[in-house]
Amino acid sequence: MASAHLGNAAGWQGGVTPNRCSNFNQQYARSFGYQILISLSTNFIGYGLAGLTRRFIVYPTYCVWPASLVTIALNSALHNDRNHAVPGPFKKIYSMSRYKFFMWAFGAMFVYFWLPNYLFEALTYFSWMTWIAPENLNLNILTGFQNGLGMFNPFPTFDWNVLLYDGLDPLMVPAFSTLNRAFGMWLFGFVIMGVWYTNTWNTGYLPINTNRVWDHFGQLYNVSRAIDSHGMYDHDKYMDYSAAYLGAANAIVYGCFFAIYSAAVTHVFLFHRYEIVMGFKNLWASLRRKTRDTSGQYKDVHNRLMGVYPEVSEWYYLGTLLIAAVLGFIGIAAWPTYTTVGVVPYGVALALIFVIPVGVIKAMTGIEVTLNVLAEFIGGMISFGYVTCAHATEFANDLKIAHYLKIPPWHTFMAQMVATLVSTFVCTGVINFQVNIENVCQKNAPMRFFCPGPNTFFTASVLWGTIGPIKVFGHQGQYKELLLGFPAGILLTVALYLCLKEWPKNRIIWQFHPVAFWYGPLAWAPYSFSYAMPSIPIALLSWVYVRNRYLAFWSKYNFVLSAAFGAGIAIAGIIMLFSVQWARIQVEWWGNEQPYLGREGDACTIATLTEDERFYPWWDGSAIPAP
């Protein structure tokens, strides 16, 4: 039950609720009943999808689910008394138990995390190159942590929490996944610089690496000037105000989102189509039987051992999904959302199409291809398209944990149902507490509550929900060139497939993963390469050097170390939040002030506007009207 993953429940509520209330004046979003119904609906729809697709993304042996290994390692360290000495580095034998190792690593990280997170923030934002000339714009763009791209700073941070910005611990996910992501992000950093320095799409008037949306005065977009009293798009008010504009990094991110969707589907079709066909055969067969038939199914040791337990029928998961959909209908219809209840079946259909390719990729690489942009691109909303699929993959990871640990399927089903119900209420309460913090999600937010995720959701809600995708990404829209991401994702994946056919023994080609490559650039806006850079040496050290030379040592301690560091940060962060940070006790000295001086404290542009000056649309205004 403790493993029930509801981080995405908090994520969607934390992103959507404050935006609807403060930016769109949709006060119904504050209703606890509305929040609970939508959260229960998206959570349990995701759980139903996970159960219906477990023969595709849980039972196959190639679906490893790296995050599950960390959870298992933590529980084994805490509850398994067996201890075997293993050979390791420096020609020594290491006999320390995993429990003792966990406690030492946990304690060390718990103490150390107070330095970068509170006492010495320069250790987090270690933009030491920009300290040489804080007002140098170009230096900040190349090496800056917060307002630059950070592409050429070899030592950008000494904060382990920074490495976890996207939830992918370099000790947890395979090295090829970390390296592909970092390479993709770094390569597209040059594309972003090219767009910004040439002032393409008027990006020179805006900060280079921002996930906010802007107007033609170079100011943050005031969406209230383009909507009516119901929070809906008002064309006359829009024409009296401004079109919405993106920074250079954010524009490229959307192009890479289009590429990763087509790459994900193409990759799964080319490399895993036989397994997918087998999964459909097994699913159809299971719907006609009351017990698990082992003939023609997965024969690995885990499936053989789990075969002794009665299986949970797909009908139970389907029933869970349908009941959850009804809750979604009620939530949409009972409050003034001005939205058709058709978004519920639409979201479920979209998730059904993508949950298998998304799940397969996450199971193998640890990377989750989120459907937020695709759901918005087609329908202009995120709740039942993106969130349900995200929940499905999280719950599938939990099902894999139970599969590894040989927990009876019925026990898993009931434990997750109860945990999901309880945690939904807890997460919703926590989010309501957070959104009432003074200046939350603002530039001067206390305790680092800067809300990069909710700001991204706000940008998306303006582009997709308010203005609409046709004006922004249509064939005559503002950023129509970014649609080239769709064929680019297909072509790169097909090229890799053909290369592997031509050179099947080339180890370098086998290490390239097109989906992981396209995933890397998605971290831009608001994150910089300084977040990704430290993961490279750690992944090489752990997964390449230590694992290849000291496999027993690596197997015993690697995932325990990952769990210990994560737990140390979590506990220290909670104590800091509700003690010194909540009391607004600040330590004022150079180490906490230097990271926010110069260009690092205030983002600048290469093109400037005088007072009341504006820039103008570059597309055909007669086809896509814009002020």
Summary of the structure (lengths in Angstrom):
residues: 627
radius of gyration: 24.6
end to end distance: 53.4
largest distance: 74.9
contacts: 2171
relative contact order: 0.21
helix: 66%
strand: 2%
